[in-house]
Amino acid sequence: MPMLPMFIIFAGLLGFMLLMYFAFAGPSQNKAQAKRLASLTARHGSNALSPTEAQMKRIMAKRDTQLDSFASRFMPRPEKLRQRLSQTGKNWTMGGFGLVSAGIIVVVAGLLMLRGFPLLLTLVLALFAGLAIPHFVTNFLIKGRIKAFNKRFPDAIELLVRGLRSGLPISETLTVVAQEVPDPVGMEFQNVVDKMKIGRTMEEALEETAKRLDTPEFKFFCITLAIQRETGGNLAETLSNLATVLRQRSQMKLKIKAMSSESKASAYIVGSLPFIVFGLIMMINPAYMSEFFIDDRLIIAGIGGLVWMGIGVFIMAKMVNFEI
């Protein structure tokens, strides 16, 4: 089969997958929750950039290397990617991320070409690996760090409550939390304390950290402080109630995870079974299965099967995914 019709068929299948994704995705509860939190923050906090914050942003912009600037030109939404890299807690840069992606593309393409794969299939698999693997690793690190943060964050709030009840001001209590609570909570509070030392207000430092972490728990904390600053009241009691709510929220997540574990296991088994069978047959009779990588008809059939199986797995994942 000529390469052009095969490319057209593949593009059509990819477009169909995107349409199915948008059809079944529905409204995002995370975006709606973030919008509500942003409206509350805008109502009770200051959105204007202080002169110190603007100066710090200019200093950070000058620290970008030429490689980072070059990578930012070719990557979509570079600011979002830079934020995601900072959420990992690693000293990763845009330039390093781009080099890793390009290296994976070159290595995968070279290995597939040595094995005699068709050119179009080689390019598709290499691009997929180069774009997906770095983002997968980044997502894995972000989820792990956010999970560790949310696990220790109620303890940090309770330490804040004990400090306030003992008579310490909120700024000194934040310093105690930064020193006593393990990372990543201690690291984030230490960043807040450092920003306050260079002239930023506590609200500005907390708001910037909330934007970078992008977790509902920390946004609840910032909104609680902003509302208490305007309305007054017992801050220690308010934070104690917030810690209790966060612990109950974490317990509810664990209950939902336990109740949906059987359905998720079924989805994993159904989704991985075709690949397991394919690998076993490949080990038993490589010559028989190698036709899938040579014959154009089998390549198209395999891509179609992957598309339909991906749609099924995606629907099953949506059915067992619950937002709190």
MOUR-V28147 format. One record per helix or strand. SS is the DSSP state (A for helix, B for strand). FROM is the first residue (numbers start at 1). TO is the last residue. If there is no record, write none. Layout:
ss=SS from=FROM to=TO
ss=SS from=FROM to=TO
This chain:
ss=A from=3 to=25
ss=A from=29 to=44
ss=A from=51 to=62
ss=A from=66 to=74
ss=A from=78 to=87
ss=A from=94 to=114
ss=A from=119 to=165
ss=A from=170 to=180
ss=A from=185 to=197
ss=A from=202 to=213
ss=A from=216 to=231
ss=A from=235 to=259
ss=A from=261 to=284
ss=A from=286 to=293
ss=A from=296 to=319
